[in-house]
Each structure stands twice: as C-alpha cells, then as structure tokens.
Amino acid sequence: MEEIDRRIVTLLAKDGRMSFTDLARETGLSVSAVHQRVRRLEKRGVVRGYAALVDHDAVGLPLTAFVSIKPIDPAAPDDAPERLAHLSAIEACHSVAGDESYILKVRVASPLALEELLQHIRASANVSTRTTVVLSTPYEHRPPELGDG
C-alpha cells in the first residue's frame, strides 16, 4: 500500500467522519484525488465501513464481559458462531488458539442479564463457558499504527 493511502487510512481510523476537504488538507492532495483514493480503498476492502461508537453505559448496557467457550463434545461440528449469531448481546466472536475455541465479547445490562445470556450460550451451542467480567476499559477502538509495509 502506498504511503499516502496509509495516511488516509490512519486518518479515517481516527475519525471516520473526516471530510474529504479535511483529508485533502492533511495529505496535501486535492479533494477529488482524496475522494478517488478513499473510494478505491473502500472497493479493495481496506476500508470496510464506518460506524458510530456508542456509549454502552448511556444505552443501558454497562456490563462488559469476555466469555471463553469450548465444546462439551470435542467431536461435535465447529459451528458455535452460527449457533450464537442470534444473540445480539454478543458484540464479537473471536476464534482463538488454546484451551477454548472462541472468545466472545458481550455487553449486557446487569449481572442477572449476564447469567441469563450464559445459559443461552451454553444451551444454543452445547459449550462450556469461562467468564471474565470487565471492571473498566482504559481504552479500546484504537486506530492501527500503519508504518512502512
């Protein structure tokens, strides 16, 4: 990837609502050149989309937890992500190396809601769980450091 494209991606990762005019000023390109480059980055899948960052406390989902899951029957099909897709409290599902098969990031309203979600996860995917409750989040959603590559 060209250095100017890396700069554009870095700027958009920090502020996905940055205007083409501001991107042009920051990169030294014309507005139309920045527009073309951004569209090309989107088409290539380098920039996959834009999203609003939500204050989960403000929307009633103050409890974040990481739930590690592993199948009760190791011979069972590896289909936990599909079996859990209907549970909207699961924000992310990561396939991992190690004892567990996946780590889920979940957001819920209360400890009781977490307990109920864990029951749904176990029943839906036939898995055992290990849960880590988040006490605080000093940072997340950090933009990537794009050096020479």
Summary of the structure (lengths in Angstrom):
residues: 149
radius of gyration: 19.9
end to end distance: 7.2
largest distance: 58.3
contacts: 347
relative contact order: 0.17
helix: 36%
strand: 19%
